[in-house]
């Protein structure tokens, strides 16, 4: 299958300066926060592997590279500035997107990053969830003053920055003030995102996080179905998956999207990854065991994209295929 990669999502590292209660790096068990046993902490995707991937002929010069923070903060990678140079060399007409809590490094480092990106199509999302008295409640361990200094240094050097504000019960009253602060500092935009767990889970986890993180890993939980078959979920009519997009995690695994990366680190769902990706544990999609050419050309991808139209697998149904609104209506009718 001839493929051209136009979008790559890098989860470069499993290192981070913060202990965000909802982060996949941590697990709750019996009212305590533990390290996730399915995450290898302080691991980084090697620079030479990033270069190998970007230099592959199937990766276009218009490739968009996003540096996410699923398992760690991109700025925690020891060679992040070098990686930015590699991307700029390859993706001459592409786009760079960075997500960071802004609390790592120093003003000199962020000044360098801003200068490297000035004039290049890019954006850096600073995850700042509140003001001086609230940001640390969720972004535990992140120093507010340092974040603001780093952001200002980046912006002054020519960096395009967006303030990303997750609205929680304890900071929702500060949205207007934060937006005014963002404008004064020179942020290009201010985005408000809803809490992913609006049912009170964030308040619960925030209270647990006050006790710190246990050094020992959390006990594994038994695998659960991704969705309850008895609820008869309604599927979207046009489920799509782009063969032009890939996700690469800090461990070197090449996945179709961030969701496949996520379920591998959720003990409730991790067996689904093994079932649908690598049942024989061959590490076929890991660039530490196989070259990028053989990974991209593996027939697994062709089977995956074919299944989308006929019989989508559970991870795809759960992540993108459920028509949640219609499912809710169906359940309401059944309950009457």
Secondary structure, DSSP 8 states (H G I E B T S, - for coil): ----EEEEEE--BS--S---TT-TTEEEETTEEEE-TTS-TT-B--HHHHHHHHTSTTEEEEEEEEE--SSS-GGGSTTHHHHHHHHHHH-TT-EEEEEE-S-SS-HHHHHHHHHHHTTSSEEEEEE--SSTTTHHHHSTT--HHHHHHHHHHHHHTT--EEEEEEE-TTTGGGHHHHHHHHHHHT-SEEEEEE-S-TTTHHHHHHHHHTT-EEEEE--------SS-GGG---B-SS----TTEEEE-TT-BEESSHHHHHHTT-TTTHHHHHHHT-TT---TTBTTTS-HHHHHT-HHHHHHHHHHHH---HHHIIIIIB-HHHHHHHHHHHH-
